[in-house]
């Protein structure tokens, strides 16, 4: 890249954004399209041709030769099938075409994607449908058109469709509340998100020597290095030049795609980093986070690096999360979770805050389901990741206000303290009214909630559509009461007081890692769903299916199919990891232990041959330990092989529970033995780069 980078010019340079549409579309087409986007209403079919023509001409000028319907199947990643603009006219005269029909609808093979039984192999037809709320963009030589993906019979087969449905549900129920506060009919509700994405960067050379990283994205063996994150010196530390170059390349690529990458820094663990983007609507934030993950992976090799987004790639150091900063606002731009200068008197804020508190308390199970994966199970409850118990952190000021509402005692007025650091030249500044809580799963951070349980590799669509739906449900309940109220203000006050009083158990401002909190949470009746197999059965509870059906977010069939898919994915991930462990053990660890043991034995024999006076105690002790662990290694390998072979197909939940207990148990035992052997075997024999070599591979 050149020495001068013009951010004003390059930002959204590859996006078919509002500015481009206004310039290229006929006025009436532009007005109709933007109105539909703003109101999330049905696009007028008659304008599709004009939009497609303008989109094609713009894309051709950007060097595009193909287009694709870009969608987000249940794999958790994205999918694309490229179609060229090439066609023939008359006697094989080349023309470049892109019709309104091609813009609006595509037909990928639905049976080739995970469906959870919704589609069989012989039932192949599926559809992708243009999502105009997320703008098209050019990447490489391809025009990408964001779409939703459904089956021939209409079931959602993707991550995006439930999210769009949930946004519609929040808008529908939220408008009812806004109307009571005097808003105009055209003012609607939107949910916004700003995702913080954590990741690891390691050198490509060490990655290629770790089959476990290649197959599963995390290390299945490995003992910690002498220095991990003990000194806290990596967090916000000086960014290494090679990593800084990668980050700059990454940002410039993202900016051209309209992704407002804002923050970049070193995270706590060695080789760990973070990128965060500016708030936008939940739908676009989801699309953009998928692009961020893809771009992390594609830019890294240009710098001789590999990016890891697995939730726990290394044992003993921090794992990677994706903190979803979620808020709810109006289409006019008001943040409904902004307390304002006097939150105690801000009735609208308190009403929406109460709705969130009630929603989270009532639906702890669904929030836990939304982040349940085999990878995230390794992360939750450890090293800055929140535990599996859902609770809300509100902070001191809000807690005081809500407590006063419950008790009827006015809160003590607290003036904002000016921070004086004690150095005259440094400025004084107002201290925040509350601290942060990095152990809380769901923390209020001033004008938004930070959902910290989301895993780094997850699509944020799942957590967001659950959040949207449960809040929409409570807003609808509130609206039912308020629309019948004779005294609106009195009814609002009653709803707020009754809600926070009844659901106060979900509020916890303390240390979520403390053992005392686990006991307290149990006493309060809060769920502690430690594993994916503990959580997923809650997805298909009748009351949860009824909730999702009530707001048109998921049907019973769609809920059941997604549960099946999540359980299948859990089993497959563990199965791949188990097979990877066995391959590494058989082909690498066992030969290394045998060869090194033979060398030690040879050394003992050689010393005895030279002189019987030479002590061989050190070598004999080492050989004995190697022999003992080697014998255990063989037994652990056999135990894991037996655990895999004994798995019975059939009921997917029972199979997942079996893998979660028996297979993981055998995997943990094998890892423990191998990690002990790593500490004994000479590094020249050991088949895998050590943690130290990996975590400090980027110089």
Steps between C-alpha positions, in 0.01 A plus 500: 500500500613855439649737754185712512164345575193718443247360746230747390531377143545129569233447765207304347672525161389143423145531636180563306397747769237770526721758331561271202132405476389862510737582217425202276134411557201686352351730765178304537689169526739642759209642704309171493804289589622717787149524645475120506845469659419758768162345585614138442202463269450297181699621198292602199576219248483745208821679608720188515606526137617861534690424819665195341608701196655777710665249731651312206640811332653618825650157569648477148670833554651351815642212298239239589445214256267291716223541754399279792213469742695513828323320785561359847403132526484309826869410472568833675713627213388649167424348161527626145452368145648722231310570177660703222322790330580331167221413259450478126274687263416395146791335323712456816543873549635554854284705734522565875168451675358511852121501532264598777404134533865404553536774761191399695531120500766231481474121522782325689475131584321494836566134580878552489493733799420400860122496545437289809268273307295774331634398158599153378758436228229448238332827605765731364328825414564807714485875447707803581311828524657847467530687830491871399558615860865393469679661202669306221877528469785404270778277630767382260326473164162403643184695581372369835126527562397432863210256507285282724484124440190283527378157393253422222231470767592833659697399812793724589828319437730783598607731780368821345129425457418458874698818571298700247179352638604592857583856397151523352353366826685761710386772264138388514480482879727798562293729278203434727701634795636799308150593387392528863786745559375716214728396216384527140372195317801483269748480787609142555732291713838359403753291688867578463819310565870569518701179519848473650685218324792327673748280313851353511779552244776243466774440245392290203804271536407376850134470403591262219677275751194469726243255354266574790484869405447410134221249569321657796621858543631437850792320659398157629836446668746741655627605839529868590823692439705641791352841421139534398287803585636509856652849478204657317754665270334412171167674568499839325876454450699634208374331185777315317580645155396184319167489683450875450551455125241222501256718697542791261443274200196354675351841582546633149331193353210528746459875451462453124211260579330757723594329826582773750793330670574730792723337762799266479730387780686216666282287728604334825649172379823485299422512125139608573348814348166675457313702240178692568268680261255787545134434579252433222173317455503140621459368146792691351711435810448128445597517132800714582621275779490204261709706258741594779560133581548414133735794445705411809560159344579627149726793593712308753680275245614810308715572805612141559248466781202282587199638687329278758144583605434185702364576847786327684794428271744472792443350843607707798468844340206718410261377238335719241151640528284731296342760723169607348417855606125509445262793521150590394408832341267686269527557128528869590831429675403495869664235718227360721757364746661839558408604856541870423591750769226389736435127450280484808252732326545355151188285476567371151853388589383327816224321310735364234764415762238308697403314184859385450536395865182294486587349162845388614366356826214310336711369215840423649477162332463641148789741546719211615382292200598784266869464592513122549776324304768244577768768451334754729467239776881509532495879546208589727586560863872541449746787452272801445224295335173514695359185663204305366264660756308787339478820707482874440749760621339844539759697693468709812295794374231301319484249783439784748228647280319171446532412868340832590213425263443164667525637856344841445802671659657778292854420384784700644606762245863451406691771319747378241846484650783673317798270456819663628802279424730715710711651223432870437554489126253215446138598442222428745207309352166370629507153647244256360211434732567126499787259451516224239454131573700277266364181659134578430328320211262790431622839617346845466775733383342845495254487209516139383537144621815299436425131447840350580420129465511489120786290364751646255415266212121530536271691270346778709167444325400231752553701820347808336181335380447345844558836672268679259224242537494476878499881533227531235287256697524703820441828314183348354386401849568852628316652204193284569478647850583858409253519211219418745622734775285792611801673659803436278762640738364306795497178298858555381613552858317185608648290218854619572472439874329161468741381231826585673370372833397165355813455287765654725659158551669531159695812608847433640776761519767289667769253395341239276803272543456469877387163634262690725318629192440147371333413830309829507381459141367154581321643802343766274380232259727601212606238247857370484517323164871422491517316169342504158320173569357650820369803310366379164199301629357832624472623141211263428306562821134559401494850652812600304362367174176687572694822561691476171186405307300779662728760343551318171873454561523120479243227450492182707659315208776759470575489874517122500718489190742757644524309825583188302762690302663642812517156659640347180764773480596437862553130433685556174738756650589266786530205263743691277701609803515144637615357167758777470637416844529134407678577174751731671553248781551201269709671233691750710496459876541121527800486260659797679466337841635167371797661322592723790461216752726284285758777494490532879537123537789508256666774707464289817652197332781707353592652838496159671718358224761770555505464878285343767588795721307746283164594652201444275234595757387811308456301179339204679250724681414669171465168321276365775276806481490477121414132527221564751348783297555308176297211638226743605516661155417167339208444736366854446517459122312170525242658732430783258473259207254290701299807600462601136416147387238462774305809394154396385316676221134584551373760742720804430467645850606172662789473255609857578476431873711186453766696313487776760567254781682190373689629198603830658603310813724269294638797306588684820679193640704457182589867493616495859737211429635648177558839662701335778707315241565826316679622813730194496578429135784690335358773275695364203285186521167666578272514192320826579610862546462594866265763639797729545597463134144565385399788727827685445538407132429851373815699559 
